[in-house]
Structures are given as C-alpha cells and as structure tokens.
Amino acid sequence: MGTNESRTATTNAKARRRPLRLLTLMGAAALALSACGANPAGTAASQVQDGTPVQGGTFVFAEVTPINNFQTQAARFYEKANVLNSVLDRLTYFDAKKGELVPWIASKFTASEDQTKFTFTIRPGVTFSDGTPLDAKAVQANFDALGKGIESAKIQPNVDFSTYQSSRVIGEDQVEVTLSSPDANFLRATSSVTAGLVSPKTLTLDNAGQSAIAKISGSGPFTFESEKADEEIVLAKRSDYAWAPEGAANQGAAYLDKVVVKYLPEVAHRAGAVQTGQVDLVRGLQPADETALAGSGNQVLPAKGIDLTANMAAVRIGSGKLADAKVRQALQLGIDRPTLKDTVLSDSYELAGSVLNREAPDFTDLSADLAYNPEKSKSLLEEAGWAVGSDGIRAKDGQKLEVTVTSSNNSVVIKPAFELIEQQWRKIGVKLVNRAADNAFLATAMKDPNVEFFGTRQFAYGGLGPVFGPVTNTQTLNADQQLNELFAKEHAATSPAAHKQLVADEQRALVVDQALALVLWDEVQVYGANAKAHVDFTSGTAPIFQGAWKTGK
C-alpha cells in the first residue's frame, strides 16, 4: 500500500514521462547500504534478471507506513504481511505458476470427500526461532488459536477458519482437523500469512506481546534483530533454515544476511530513493515515476495480487439512494475503464474483469458486462425514477442522487481514479463526492452505512463469502440473504467442478446482477528496485527475501 499523492484525473501518458523528483527528505546516512544477495522462490511476479545468487549483505526495503501491531491474524495489511512473510512459515504455499497449493511445513495434506476433515503430515526437523519444535502438537495449538481465537489475549478467531471445530494429533507427525460444516476454501486459507505458524510460547503471550514483532517466534528464514519505533525493523538471517516451500529455487537459508525495513510515506520520494541507491526495493510507485525509473536502468516490478479481490468501489445501500439494483447497475456501466487505464493508471495495471483477480484460479471473465455504456446507464436511472434536474443532477422524491466514496490513502492511484469516475458519473446525472485517500474521513466513514462507496480490495482465499457475507463486513455493511445462501452453497461444495461454478455464480451476482462491487482494476503492488536487486513476490504481493540477493557492491 502507500500514501496517495493528489493528482488530477486528466493525467496523461506525457505526464508520466516527466523527470522524477529526487529524494529530498531522507538522509543518505539513514539508509546506508552494504553489500548483499538473493534468489527467486516459487513466485507470483518475476521480472528480475537471471543470475547466480550472491551470498551475504543487507537488503534495504522501503515500506509505506510504520506498523505497531504484528499479531498474526491481523496481518491483512501489506505493511504487516510483508514483514511477517519472512518471519512466519505456513502449512501450505500457493504456487502461482502452477496455480495450486504445494507442501510447505505440511509435507502432505489430504481432505475428506465431504470437506469436513483434513489431515496434515508435518515436516520433520522444523523448529521455531525460540528453539521449540514445530511439530504436530504446535500445529494443533495454532489451529485452535486460528479457529477459536484466544480469549485471554482478546484475539478473535480468523475469519477464514469460521467452520473450525477441533483438531487432534494422530501419530507422531500428523494433525487431523475437523470442521463443523464443509469448507471448500479451508486448505487455501492455510497458505495465508494470517495463518502463519507461531511457537506455542508466543500463543501464551497477552495481546501486546503477540502484537510485538520483537516477541513473535516463527519458523521463517529471518528472525527479529532490532527495531527503532516508526523508523525501521531489522531482520537477521536464520542460518539453519532448511524448509522452504516445495518448488522454491532456494531450499536453504537466505542468501542475505539481513533485511532492513524502512518507512517512506512520501510517494514522491520513492523512485528517487531507488535511483540514488539508498534503498534496494520500495513499494508503492506512482505511475508518473515508472517510466523514468525504468529508463534510468532500474526496475519496475508489478506484483500481482492473486490472493486478493480486484480494486473496487464496494456499494453500501444504507442511505437508500443505491437500494435499487438498477441504480447500481447504471453506475457500473457508467465507468469508462479503458479511459481510466489511459489517464490514471500505467501498463503495470490490468483492468478488472470481475471481482476476482484475473490470475485467481476461479476467475470468471465478465468484461463484456462491464463495457462502458452511458446511454444504458441513463435509461436504467430513468427506470428507477431518478430524473435529471435543472443542475444536471438526478433527483427522486426531493432527494438528489449525490453519493460519497471513502478509502484509505494506501493506493497511489485511488484518489485520481475516483476523480475521473466523478467526471464520468456527472455525464449520467450522478454527483460523486470524492473523499478517497482522506484517512481522517475514513476513520468514521468506513463503518457509516450512509457513505455509499468504500474503495477497497480484500484478501479472498477461494470463495467470496468471508469478504461480503457477514453483516459487519466493511465492503457492503450489509448481509444479503440471497448472496449468503449462494455463499453457503459454495462453501459446502464437495467437488472442484461444483465449487468453480458456484464461485462463478458469486462473481456474476456481485458484479452484474446485484452490482454490489463496482470493479476497477486487478490488485497489483508496483515496486521499484535498483538494477542490482533480484527479488520475487508471493501471490499476496509480498517480497520473498528468503530468495533475494544483490549483485555487485
């Protein structure tokens, strides 16, 4: 994610070629580098040069904002997940090249035909950084925490494990998990960073302890070394690491000695930090800087968010203005997505074809239903009773069709995107109040049903029920009965074919029939890297530092 720089919706390709501003507010001394090295491992995005991994050195990664809560199940934000990915291993790993789960800490995993019992065979010889074994008993303790929460530490259950009932150790190295009802998405969720395995000692800590990166013990390739609050976190190589995911190019310890995570909130300084060699990798490049960075001999690395939904304006119906599906459908058809790509985005972005990312295993292409059609939009709004007023804005029963969007500032393109949509919706008689990237407004608006749109994207491991189903979900702030019935069927599907069809039905319901997700572009995190950096990314867009390296000094 990243801070959003305010730009007009009419930014064009020429604007992206303007010389980038050099870093002015970060001291070179604060980001001094030493020699380094790394290698790709089972990646979702791979744009680095081939080469022989280089051993040793320190890799500096510039993140967007500081984090003060690293509790595992709360790792649904990039700033957390991108650190915990190097500290915590998972039972399974999603190999984006194969499009399937592969073994990691679980050397084998099986599911019963009814998707209610799962057996995991635990890899021998794995240990947590506190020296305790990552064995079947430790996995059982983690499942209990994920499925039931930890009441004493005020930690809620993980939403992706809502059907968890119990688990038991069978034999020396196996854990059998029993669910209260079938869950076709359970296995996929075990690959999430929010299902990262921590030591049993970590699970006994209070909430503050489990939130402190210094106190979390995982089995990952790096361990915590030091921290300067709101400035940096230093991770040190674990020299005995020998249990990377199946298919990872590097099956042993990391090539790097250390990873330093710095924070660089100012978007205008990120490309400059790479160009001047003060960082090896930075997240959150703005489109205007991509061409200049690549032209200077450095790298632009788009990491596809396969584990996430597309970026969307999720629809809330609390104000009543969008209660009619025809109005929502009109707004969906009133977005000119190709123009959005040409004026706000870059070649690193791909326009959404559904609520799922195009690379997701169950993606259904609904592009034809998303074609820009302002005349159809006007017709639908007329049918819904919204007539154009003297000021060009539609009204019904004395109420103007004025709607508001909220979002965080974590995307560098979110505000200009809605600025363009604001112009497009004006043409069909709808006024959009753009509060995207206004974090002060977001603090209350995210839970306000009268704020009609939430600009967002969410992690989604298989089905869409956990994202849109609960009455407390932050996307729609609404539990739709018909959708939840569909979600329940998908959740309980016991054959791959039936599950795929039901996920397709979910996408059509959300995007076309009910238009509760006005989809914009596939999730992608655009990283900038210097020419010496070799790094790949997970299907959740996290850098894989276990396989990263740098060439030269």
PAMARTOR-428665 format. One record per residue (C-alpha): residue number from 1; x negated, y negated, z negated. Coordinates in Angstrom, 3 decimals, padded with zeros to 6 digits. Example, Ala and Ser with C-alpha at 12.3 -4.5 7.8 and 13.67 -1.06 7.14 Angstrom:
// residues 2
NODE   num         px         py         pz
NODE     1   -012.300    004.500   -007.800
NODE     2   -013.670    001.060   -007.140
***
This chain:
// residues 553
NODE   num         px         py         pz
NODE     1    000.000    000.000    000.000
NODE     2   -001.174   -003.562   -000.040
NODE     3   -000.396   -007.187   -000.558
NODE     4    001.635   -008.782    002.148
NODE     5    000.393   -011.844    003.986
NODE     6    003.222   -014.082    005.197
NODE     7    003.261   -014.166    008.971
NODE     8    005.922   -015.240    011.413
NODE     9    007.905   -012.676    013.353
NODE    10    006.641   -014.136    016.599
NODE    11    003.038   -012.997    016.054
NODE    12    001.862   -011.591    019.364
NODE    13   -000.953   -009.493    020.702
NODE    14   -003.170   -012.521    021.238
NODE    15   -002.866   -013.423    017.565
NODE    16   -004.271   -010.038    016.688
NODE    17   -007.457   -010.866    018.564
NODE    18   -008.311   -013.988    016.603
NODE    19   -011.684   -013.808    014.799
NODE    20   -011.187   -012.409    011.365
NODE    21   -011.992   -014.482    008.307
NODE    22   -015.000   -013.346    006.364
NODE    23   -014.781   -012.356    002.766
NODE    24   -014.922   -015.410    000.519
NODE    25   -013.680   -014.391   -002.889
NODE    26   -015.546   -011.139   -003.504
NODE    27   -019.139   -011.332   -004.553
NODE    28   -021.525   -009.031   -002.765
NODE    29   -023.158   -008.146   -006.040
NODE    30   -019.875   -006.839   -007.416
NODE    31   -019.619   -004.413   -004.512
NODE    32   -023.248   -003.418   -004.032
NODE    33   -023.668   -000.100   -002.305
NODE    34   -026.174    002.711   -002.484
NODE    35   -026.868    005.497   -000.001
NODE    36   -024.104    008.080    000.493
NODE    37   -022.482    011.014    002.352
NODE    38   -019.199    013.405    003.100
NODE    39   -017.208    015.830    005.406
NODE    40   -013.604    016.281    006.571
NODE    41   -011.437    018.863    004.778
NODE    42   -008.040    020.007    006.070
NODE    43   -006.914    016.591    007.245
NODE    44   -003.840    014.774    008.425
NODE    45   -005.747    011.946    010.081
NODE    46   -009.161    012.443    011.626
NODE    47   -010.839    009.662    013.549
NODE    48   -014.413    009.952    012.324
NODE    49   -017.424    010.915    014.371
NODE    50   -018.725    014.460    014.317
NODE    51   -021.982    014.955    012.497
NODE    52   -023.901    016.765    009.840
NODE    53   -022.774    015.868    006.308
NODE    54   -025.201    013.769    004.314
NODE    55   -025.760    014.631    000.667
NODE    56   -025.707    012.077   -002.100
NODE    57   -024.895    008.434   -002.585
NODE    58   -021.988    006.284   -003.700
NODE    59   -018.885    005.588   -001.649
NODE    60   -017.004    002.340   -002.347
NODE    61   -013.284    002.351   -001.694
NODE    62   -011.245   -000.845   -001.939
NODE    63   -007.708   -000.226   -003.180
NODE    64   -004.940   -002.778   -003.194
NODE    65   -003.913   -003.348   -006.812
NODE    66   -005.064   -002.170   -010.246
NODE    67   -003.210    000.666   -011.954
NODE    68   -002.726    001.257   -015.665
NODE    69   -000.616    004.433   -015.630
NODE    70   -002.058    007.619   -014.188
NODE    71    000.457    010.052   -015.697
NODE    72    000.626    012.783   -013.089
NODE    73    004.365    012.914   -012.442
NODE    74    004.409    009.150   -011.918
NODE    75    001.911    009.363   -009.045
NODE    76    004.416    008.355   -006.359
NODE    77    002.441    005.223   -005.567
NODE    78   -000.616    005.218   -003.370
NODE    79   -002.791    003.386   -005.890
NODE    80   -002.302    006.308   -008.298
NODE    81   -002.215    009.171   -005.823
NODE    82   -005.375    008.015   -004.048
NODE    83   -007.339    008.339   -007.288
NODE    84   -005.657    011.461   -008.665
NODE    85   -006.142    013.281   -005.349
NODE    86   -009.845    013.512   -006.225
NODE    87   -009.267    014.484   -009.853
NODE    88   -006.413    016.985   -009.702
NODE    89   -006.006    020.139   -007.633
NODE    90   -002.671    021.692   -006.700
NODE    91   -001.412    025.236   -006.292
NODE    92   -000.896    024.769   -002.565
NODE    93   -002.080    022.420    000.178
NODE    94   -000.194    021.202    003.232
NODE    95   -002.429    021.702    006.267
NODE    96   -001.176    019.105    008.738
NODE    97   -002.995    020.673    011.673
NODE    98   -001.216    023.982    011.116
NODE    99    001.974    022.350    009.862
NODE   100    002.175    024.770    006.965
NODE   101    001.252    025.381    003.344
NODE   102   -002.051    027.122    002.699
NODE   103   -003.556    028.522   -000.510
NODE   104   -005.472    026.343   -002.940
NODE   105   -005.506    027.147   -006.649
NODE   106   -002.920    029.786   -005.851
NODE   107   -004.749    032.279   -003.653
NODE   108   -001.393    033.776   -002.754
NODE   109    002.243    032.720   -003.159
NODE   110    005.497    034.505   -002.367
NODE   111    009.206    033.724   -002.601
NODE   112    012.190    035.972   -003.137
NODE   113    014.774    036.187   -000.350
NODE   114    017.225    034.069   -002.314
NODE   115    014.592    031.362   -003.021
NODE   116    015.035    031.622   -006.803
NODE   117    011.850    033.472   -007.793
NODE   118    008.323    032.526   -006.790
NODE   119    005.102    034.312   -007.647
NODE   120    001.699    032.600   -007.642
NODE   121   -001.574    034.508   -007.825
NODE   122   -004.131    032.238   -009.481
NODE   123   -007.616    031.982   -008.059
NODE   124   -010.239    033.330   -010.491
NODE   125   -013.080    031.272   -011.918
NODE   126   -011.452    027.830   -011.735
NODE   127   -011.971    025.548   -014.727
NODE   128   -010.787    022.136   -015.823
NODE   129   -013.316    019.413   -016.433
NODE   130   -012.890    019.877   -020.208
NODE   131   -014.248    023.414   -019.815
NODE   132   -010.989    025.309   -020.289
NODE   133   -009.895    027.864   -017.685
NODE   134   -007.295    027.051   -015.044
NODE   135   -005.630    030.420   -015.454
NODE   136   -002.086    031.733   -015.260
NODE   137   -001.307    030.502   -018.763
NODE   138   -002.430    026.957   -017.890
NODE   139   -000.302    027.030   -014.727
NODE   140    002.714    028.143   -016.759
NODE   141    002.206    025.190   -019.127
NODE   142    002.045    022.830   -016.144
NODE   143    005.253    024.250   -014.673
NODE   144    007.045    023.740   -017.979
NODE   145    005.915    020.103   -018.024
NODE   146    006.929    019.563   -014.393
NODE   147    010.290    021.269   -014.705
NODE   148    011.352    020.253   -018.200
NODE   149    009.313    017.158   -018.927
NODE   150    007.514    016.620   -022.229
NODE   151    009.976    015.191   -024.734
NODE   152    007.374    014.428   -027.404
NODE   153    005.422    012.292   -024.901
NODE   154    008.575    010.785   -023.359
NODE   155    007.690    012.221   -019.960
NODE   156    010.633    013.002   -017.719
NODE   157    010.861    016.110   -015.504
NODE   158    009.550    015.863   -011.964
NODE   159    012.480    015.208   -009.603
NODE   160    011.111    017.756   -007.116
NODE   161    011.415    020.529   -009.727
NODE   162    015.030    019.899   -010.739
NODE   163    016.019    023.569   -010.392
NODE   164    013.165    024.871   -012.546
NODE   165    014.386    027.231   -015.259
NODE   166    011.380    029.083   -016.634
NODE   167    008.074    030.731   -015.845
NODE   168    006.118    033.609   -017.289
NODE   169    002.666    035.096   -016.966
NODE   170    002.724    038.528   -015.343
NODE   171   -000.554    040.325   -015.433
NODE   172   -003.853    038.514   -015.833
NODE   173   -003.629    036.164   -012.926
NODE   174   -000.016    035.758   -011.847
NODE   175    002.802    033.368   -012.746
NODE   176    006.424    034.093   -011.903
NODE   177    008.727    031.084   -011.687
NODE   178    012.499    031.411   -011.972
NODE   179    014.823    028.686   -010.692
NODE   180    018.382    028.067   -011.840
NODE   181    019.523    027.931   -008.206
NODE   182    017.920    028.419   -004.794
NODE   183    015.475    025.736   -003.725
NODE   184    014.075    025.940   -000.210
NODE   185    011.767    022.988   -000.912
NODE   186    010.175    024.253   -004.119
NODE   187    006.988    025.621   -002.585
NODE   188    006.371    022.487   -000.535
NODE   189    006.637    020.377   -003.688
NODE   190    003.760    022.314   -005.288
NODE   191    001.405    020.594   -002.809
NODE   192    002.270    017.103   -004.086
NODE   193   -000.148    015.005   -006.112
NODE   194    002.743    014.610   -008.582
NODE   195    002.363    018.363   -009.139
NODE   196   -001.366    018.038   -009.823
NODE   197   -002.598    020.505   -012.422
NODE   198   -003.950    019.138   -015.701
NODE   199   -005.511    021.009   -018.590
NODE   200   -003.296    022.242   -021.434
NODE   201   -005.212    019.835   -023.703
NODE   202   -004.075    016.929   -021.534
NODE   203   -000.465    018.091   -021.851
NODE   204   -000.688    017.771   -025.642
NODE   205   -001.546    014.045   -025.462
NODE   206    001.025    011.325   -026.060
NODE   207    002.326    009.225   -023.193
NODE   208   -000.515    006.704   -023.445
NODE   209   -003.076    009.491   -023.424
NODE   210   -001.592    011.193   -020.378
NODE   211   -001.450    007.837   -018.613
NODE   212   -005.128    007.011   -019.195
NODE   213   -007.401    008.147   -016.366
NODE   214   -010.242    008.487   -018.877
NODE   215   -008.325    011.183   -020.800
NODE   216   -006.898    013.229   -017.939
NODE   217   -008.709    016.514   -017.368
NODE   218   -008.156    018.156   -013.993
NODE   219   -009.984    020.723   -011.898
NODE   220   -010.704    018.392   -008.981
NODE   221   -014.018    017.687   -007.223
NODE   222   -014.532    014.442   -009.179
NODE   223   -014.230    013.506   -012.819
NODE   224   -013.786    010.201   -014.573
NODE   225   -017.056    008.432   -015.408
NODE   226   -016.211    004.840   -016.322
NODE   227   -013.665    002.071   -015.950
NODE   228   -013.568   -001.712   -016.018
NODE   229   -009.979   -002.727   -016.590
NODE   230   -008.397   -004.242   -013.463
NODE   231   -011.761   -004.154   -011.670
NODE   232   -012.979   -000.652   -010.894
NODE   233   -012.892    003.053   -011.659
NODE   234   -015.981    005.191   -011.152
NODE   235   -015.589    008.895   -010.378
NODE   236   -018.542    011.280   -010.574
NODE   237   -019.113    014.428   -008.546
NODE   238   -018.398    017.724   -010.254
NODE   239   -021.416    019.793   -009.254
NODE   240   -019.808    023.192   -009.973
NODE   241   -016.703    022.594   -007.845
NODE   242   -016.107    025.622   -005.610
NODE   243   -012.367    025.941   -004.945
NODE   244   -011.307    023.627   -002.119
NODE   245   -008.109    024.372   -000.156
NODE   246   -008.154    027.123    002.420
NODE   247   -009.445    025.736    005.697
NODE   248   -011.373    022.821    004.193
NODE   249   -014.655    022.290    006.016
NODE   250   -016.423    021.742    002.699
NODE   251   -015.696    024.640    000.366
NODE   252   -018.111    023.488   -002.314
NODE   253   -018.968    020.435   -004.352
NODE   254   -018.542    016.982   -002.869
NODE   255   -021.381    015.602   -000.785
NODE   256   -021.104    012.236   -002.524
NODE   257   -022.494    011.642   -005.988
NODE   258   -019.931    009.006   -006.915
NODE   259   -016.819    007.224   -005.700
NODE   260   -016.200    003.667   -006.870
NODE   261   -012.621    002.440   -006.578
NODE   262   -012.498   -001.354   -006.418
NODE   263   -009.451   -003.592   -006.081
NODE   264   -008.917   -006.089   -003.287
NODE   265   -005.404   -007.610   -003.450
NODE   266   -006.027   -010.333   -000.862
NODE   267   -005.185   -008.878    002.538
NODE   268   -007.169   -011.486    004.462
NODE   269   -010.424   -010.318    002.828
NODE   270   -010.182   -006.598    003.549
NODE   271   -011.609   -006.447    007.046
NODE   272   -014.406   -008.787    006.013
NODE   273   -015.359   -006.544    003.121
NODE   274   -015.885   -003.701    005.595
NODE   275   -017.721   -005.817    008.155
NODE   276   -020.187   -007.158    005.608
NODE   277   -020.874   -003.668    004.256
NODE   278   -019.554   -004.457    000.791
NODE   279   -017.090   -001.560    000.941
NODE   280   -017.111    001.682    002.887
NODE   281   -013.359    002.021    003.117
NODE   282   -010.408   -000.292    002.493
NODE   283   -006.671    000.387    002.545
NODE   284   -004.061   -001.982    003.925
NODE   285   -005.443   -003.689    007.029
NODE   286   -003.151   -006.224    008.630
NODE   287   -002.524   -005.717    012.363
NODE   288   -004.196   -009.041    013.191
NODE   289   -007.531   -007.674    011.915
NODE   290   -007.527   -004.254    013.553
NODE   291   -008.863   -005.256    016.969
NODE   292   -011.632   -007.427    015.542
NODE   293   -012.737   -004.736    013.108
NODE   294   -012.876   -002.039    015.768
NODE   295   -014.577   -004.461    018.150
NODE   296   -017.349   -005.085    015.649
NODE   297   -018.322   -001.409    015.745
NODE   298   -016.405   -000.408    012.636
NODE   299   -013.426    001.925    012.337
NODE   300   -009.649    001.536    012.144
NODE   301   -008.202    004.731    010.658
NODE   302   -004.401    005.159    010.663
NODE   303   -003.468    007.881    008.154
NODE   304   -000.023    009.279    008.953
NODE   305    002.371    009.636    006.030
NODE   306    003.662    013.091    006.888
NODE   307    004.776    013.673    003.297
NODE   308    006.887    010.511    003.341
NODE   309    010.040    009.195    004.929
NODE   310    009.869    006.601    007.659
NODE   311    009.875    002.966    006.608
NODE   312    013.480    001.853    006.418
NODE   313    015.995   -000.627    005.185
NODE   314    017.904    001.626    002.803
NODE   315    021.510    000.466    002.539
NODE   316    023.358   -000.387   -000.683
NODE   317    027.138   -000.759   -000.447
NODE   318    027.698   -002.326   -003.858
NODE   319    028.559   -005.797   -002.559
NODE   320    031.315   -004.326   -000.399
NODE   321    030.047   -006.001    002.769
NODE   322    028.491   -002.784    004.049
NODE   323    031.090   -000.357    002.740
NODE   324    032.397    000.296    006.262
NODE   325    030.145    002.683    008.213
NODE   326    030.861    000.710    011.385
NODE   327    029.104   -002.319    009.925
NODE   328    026.075   -000.241    009.001
NODE   329    026.015    001.363    012.444
NODE   330    026.209   -002.100    014.018
NODE   331    023.171   -003.215    012.069
NODE   332    021.279   -000.062    013.058
NODE   333    021.934   -000.775    016.740
NODE   334    021.161   -004.472    016.241
NODE   335    017.452   -003.818    015.625
NODE   336    015.214   -004.140    018.677
NODE   337    012.475   -001.740    017.632
NODE   338    010.237   -001.997    020.729
NODE   339    010.043   -005.763    020.202
NODE   340    009.237   -005.101    016.546
NODE   341    006.325   -002.944    017.680
NODE   342    005.104   -005.516    020.203
NODE   343    005.270   -008.585    017.966
NODE   344    004.691   -007.436    014.384
NODE   345    003.009   -004.040    014.425
NODE   346   -000.004   -002.583    016.262
NODE   347   -000.951    000.600    018.068
NODE   348   -001.583    002.173    014.659
NODE   349    002.175    002.241    014.073
NODE   350    004.739    004.520    015.704
NODE   351    008.394    003.563    015.822
NODE   352    010.682    005.762    013.751
NODE   353    012.840    008.360    015.469
NODE   354    014.541    009.480    012.285
NODE   355    014.351    009.103    008.533
NODE   356    011.538    011.686    008.514
NODE   357    008.092    011.015    009.947
NODE   358    007.630    012.426    013.455
NODE   359    004.887    014.736    012.187
NODE   360    007.093    016.236    009.449
NODE   361    007.887    019.937    010.025
NODE   362    011.666    019.399    010.180
NODE   363    011.732    016.099    012.089
NODE   364    014.731    015.638    014.397
NODE   365    014.360    013.052    017.147
NODE   366    017.265    010.599    017.015
NODE   367    015.597    007.938    019.145
NODE   368    018.421    007.895    021.686
NODE   369    020.861    006.976    018.924
NODE   370    018.603    004.103    017.817
NODE   371    018.387    002.277    021.157
NODE   372    018.893   -001.480    020.869
NODE   373    022.494   -002.286    021.825
NODE   374    023.606   -005.714    020.585
NODE   375    026.840   -005.583    022.577
NODE   376    027.837   -002.334    020.865
NODE   377    026.871   -003.951    017.548
NODE   378    029.226   -006.868    018.199
NODE   379    032.031   -004.502    019.187
NODE   380    031.645   -002.427    016.007
NODE   381    031.655   -005.542    013.840
NODE   382    034.823   -006.771    015.569
NODE   383    036.469   -003.374    014.981
NODE   384    035.526   -003.641    011.306
NODE   385    037.299   -007.010    011.097
NODE   386    034.289   -009.326    010.960
NODE   387    034.962   -012.302    013.231
NODE   388    032.421   -014.914    014.352
NODE   389    032.784   -018.251    012.546
NODE   390    032.014   -021.765    013.743
NODE   391    028.431   -021.447    012.449
NODE   392    027.879   -018.208    014.347
NODE   393    028.012   -016.041    011.212
NODE   394    030.772   -013.484    010.953
NODE   395    033.298   -013.580    008.144
NODE   396    036.137   -011.457    006.797
NODE   397    038.710   -012.370    004.163
NODE   398    036.845   -015.599    003.471
NODE   399    033.521   -013.815    002.877
NODE   400    030.538   -014.373    005.178
NODE   401    028.502   -011.435    006.437
NODE   402    025.372   -012.571    004.615
NODE   403    023.146   -009.783    003.309
NODE   404    019.853   -009.668    001.395
NODE   405    016.791   -007.443    001.638
NODE   406    014.300   -006.769   -001.151
NODE   407    010.992   -004.931   -001.051
NODE   408    007.625   -004.889   -002.739
NODE   409    004.632   -006.588   -001.160
NODE   410    002.853   -003.248   -000.734
NODE   411    003.124   -003.247    003.045
NODE   412    001.235   -005.858    005.046
NODE   413    003.941   -005.851    007.735
NODE   414    007.145   -005.660    005.708
NODE   415    007.907   -009.378    005.463
NODE   416    007.226   -010.290    009.113
NODE   417    009.212   -007.215    010.180
NODE   418    012.296   -008.460    008.379
NODE   419    011.694   -011.968    009.695
NODE   420    012.089   -010.561    013.193
NODE   421    015.132   -008.493    012.192
NODE   422    016.614   -011.653    010.684
NODE   423    016.400   -013.285    014.132
NODE   424    017.865   -010.248    015.863
NODE   425    020.824   -009.939    013.498
NODE   426    021.611   -013.637    013.925
NODE   427    022.430   -012.816    017.547
NODE   428    025.200   -010.442    016.434
NODE   429    026.545   -012.811    013.791
NODE   430    024.846   -011.491    010.647
NODE   431    022.737   -013.591    008.287
NODE   432    019.845   -011.817    006.574
NODE   433    018.297   -013.389    003.504
NODE   434    014.706   -012.153    003.615
NODE   435    013.291   -011.539    000.139
NODE   436    010.904   -008.838    001.323
NODE   437    007.473   -008.909   -000.353
NODE   438    008.853   -011.026   -003.200
NODE   439    007.815   -008.934   -006.196
NODE   440    009.373   -011.318   -008.705
NODE   441    012.742   -010.893   -006.996
NODE   442    012.220   -007.141   -006.615
NODE   443    011.944   -006.640   -010.375
NODE   444    015.690   -007.122   -010.788
NODE   445    016.918   -006.646   -007.217
NODE   446    015.772   -003.033   -006.883
NODE   447    018.471   -001.987   -009.349
NODE   448    021.089   -004.508   -008.231
NODE   449    023.836   -002.840   -006.118
NODE   450    024.777   -006.264   -004.726
NODE   451    021.403   -006.562   -002.963
NODE   452    022.288   -004.796    000.251
NODE   453    018.912   -003.585    001.515
NODE   454    015.794   -002.088   -000.009
NODE   455    012.805   -001.982    002.337
NODE   456    011.000    001.197    001.375
NODE   457    009.598    004.628    002.174
NODE   458    009.523    007.566   -000.208
NODE   459    007.743    010.876   -000.619
NODE   460    010.007    013.672    000.642
NODE   461    008.902    017.298    000.393
NODE   462    011.280    019.121    002.712
NODE   463    014.880    018.095    002.138
NODE   464    016.180    014.585    001.529
NODE   465    018.371    015.336   -001.484
NODE   466    015.881    014.245   -004.164
NODE   467    015.410    010.911   -002.347
NODE   468    019.038    009.996   -001.615
NODE   469    021.123    012.301   -003.824
NODE   470    021.060    011.077   -007.439
NODE   471    023.379    008.245   -008.450
NODE   472    020.277    006.499   -009.803
NODE   473    018.289    006.743   -006.553
NODE   474    016.697    003.405   -005.731
NODE   475    017.388    003.664   -001.997
NODE   476    021.190    003.501   -001.878
NODE   477    022.061    003.194   -005.585
NODE   478    024.950    005.469   -004.735
NODE   479    025.741    009.182   -004.879
NODE   480    027.713    010.005   -001.743
NODE   481    029.858    013.120   -002.193
NODE   482    029.693    014.318    001.400
NODE   483    025.956    013.804    001.588
NODE   484    025.381    015.553   -001.718
NODE   485    027.380    018.541   -000.518
NODE   486    025.113    018.663    002.517
NODE   487    022.010    018.246    000.351
NODE   488    023.166    021.146   -001.843
NODE   489    023.592    023.431    001.176
NODE   490    020.144    022.518    002.467
NODE   491    018.616    023.036   -000.973
NODE   492    020.101    026.527   -001.174
NODE   493    019.229    027.647    002.361
NODE   494    017.577    031.041    002.299
NODE   495    016.373    031.287    005.902
NODE   496    013.941    028.949    007.700
NODE   497    016.340    028.509    010.626
NODE   498    019.272    027.579    008.397
NODE   499    017.099    025.185    006.397
NODE   500    015.806    023.455    009.529
NODE   501    019.324    022.969    010.857
NODE   502    020.565    021.553    007.565
NODE   503    017.636    019.102    007.345
NODE   504    018.551    018.041    010.885
NODE   505    022.140    017.527    009.727
NODE   506    020.884    015.411    006.816
NODE   507    018.905    013.202    009.153
NODE   508    021.845    012.673    011.509
NODE   509    024.159    011.887    008.600
NODE   510    021.782    009.341    007.078
NODE   511    020.684    007.646    010.310
NODE   512    023.625    007.934    012.708
NODE   513    026.916    008.963    011.142
NODE   514    026.694    007.041    007.883
NODE   515    023.781    004.752    008.790
NODE   516    022.555    004.508    005.213
NODE   517    018.934    004.423    006.390
NODE   518    018.085    001.779    008.989
NODE   519    014.784    003.287    010.076
NODE   520    011.946    001.145    011.417
NODE   521    008.534    002.814    011.798
NODE   522    006.884    006.018    010.670
NODE   523    004.933    005.645    007.486
NODE   524    001.229    005.072    008.074
NODE   525   -001.512    003.625    005.929
NODE   526   -004.046    001.757    008.052
NODE   527   -007.548    001.959    006.632
NODE   528   -010.637    000.096    007.700
NODE   529   -014.009    001.831    007.428
NODE   530   -017.537    000.858    008.299
NODE   531   -019.353    002.725    011.040
NODE   532   -021.324    004.832    008.558
NODE   533   -018.287    006.258    006.772
NODE   534   -016.943    009.740    007.525
NODE   535   -013.617    010.354    005.802
NODE   536   -010.340    012.116    006.491
NODE   537   -006.931    011.943    004.854
NODE   538   -004.266    014.201    003.413
NODE   539   -000.714    014.426    004.752
NODE   540    000.129    011.948    001.987
NODE   541   -002.438    009.433    003.401
NODE   542   -004.922    009.879    000.515
NODE   543   -008.667    009.773    001.338
NODE   544   -010.342    013.161    000.922
NODE   545   -013.507    012.184   -000.911
NODE   546   -014.453    015.814   -001.565
NODE   547   -015.335    015.997    002.128
NODE   548   -016.501    012.425    002.748
NODE   549   -020.018    011.206    003.477
NODE   550   -022.005    008.270    004.857
NODE   551   -024.745    008.251    007.441
NODE   552   -027.801    006.064    007.052
NODE   553   -028.636    003.751    004.199
***
